[in-house]
Amino acid sequence: MTTTTDLIGTPISEDEAALLNVYDALTALAGRELAPAIAANVRDALASTAIAVTDLGLRYEHLIDLGV
């Protein structure tokens, strides 16, 4: 998903876009069948990244709604 603005319509910076790319990549990884240790670490990384994404107002969604 390509996002050019945050939730209130402010253009996002290159750093915020990079953070969203990481978030999207981790979300995709979390949806795969991974070894238990890898899956746990991906979920941990995703949770931390999701907090930053939400705090910046880039996206608002609950990970549980995504099946993570």
C-alpha positions as MATLAB code, in Angstrom:
seq = 'MTTTTDLIGTPISEDEAALLNVYDALTALAGRELAPAIAANVRDALASTAIAVTDLGLRYEHLIDLGV';
ca = [
       0.000    0.000    0.000;
       1.451    3.360   -1.013;
       0.578    6.167    1.372;
       1.533    9.779    0.736;
      -0.292   11.429    3.636;
      -0.933   10.658    7.287;
      -4.400   10.179    8.746;
      -5.110   13.924    8.872;
      -3.834   14.625    5.368;
      -0.336   15.902    6.108;
       2.272   14.705    3.581;
       4.570   12.077    5.079;
       8.356   12.348    5.127;
      10.801    9.913    3.533;
      11.516    8.471    6.983;
       7.818    7.923    7.663;
       7.446    6.262    4.257;
      10.382    3.983    5.094;
       8.741    3.096    8.413;
       5.520    2.202    6.607;
       7.495   -0.013    4.210;
       8.987   -1.869    7.189;
       5.536   -2.153    8.775;
       4.025   -3.549    5.566;
       6.903   -6.018    5.131;
       6.569   -7.256    8.721;
       2.793   -7.551    8.341;
       3.294   -9.677    5.225;
       5.864  -11.846    7.010;
       3.559  -12.316    9.993;
       0.940  -13.782    7.661;
       3.259  -16.543    6.463;
       3.826  -19.997    7.897;
       7.107  -19.477    9.753;
       9.042  -21.500   12.274;
       7.757  -20.743   15.796;
      10.842  -18.813   16.923;
      10.875  -16.721   13.755;
       7.124  -16.057   13.961;
       7.468  -14.883   17.570;
      10.279  -12.489   16.685;
       8.420  -11.126   13.651;
       5.343  -10.479   15.836;
       7.541   -8.736   18.412;
       9.121   -6.505   15.765;
       5.725   -5.816   14.220;
       4.219   -4.809   17.562;
       6.978   -2.254   18.172;
       6.738   -0.921   14.645;
       2.936   -0.709   14.860;
       3.239    1.525   17.931;
       5.451    3.962   16.016;
       3.145    3.899   12.975;
       0.089    4.573   15.149;
       1.823    7.268   17.229;
       2.779    9.121   14.048;
      -0.778    8.866   12.765;
       0.330    7.086    9.615;
      -2.168    4.264    9.913;
      -4.647    3.137   12.536;
      -5.437   -0.547   12.701;
      -5.370   -3.214   15.360;
      -2.980   -6.080   14.683;
      -5.526   -8.548   16.010;
      -7.902   -7.406   13.241;
      -5.181   -8.314   10.750;
      -4.932  -11.813   12.214;
      -1.501  -11.268   13.746;
];
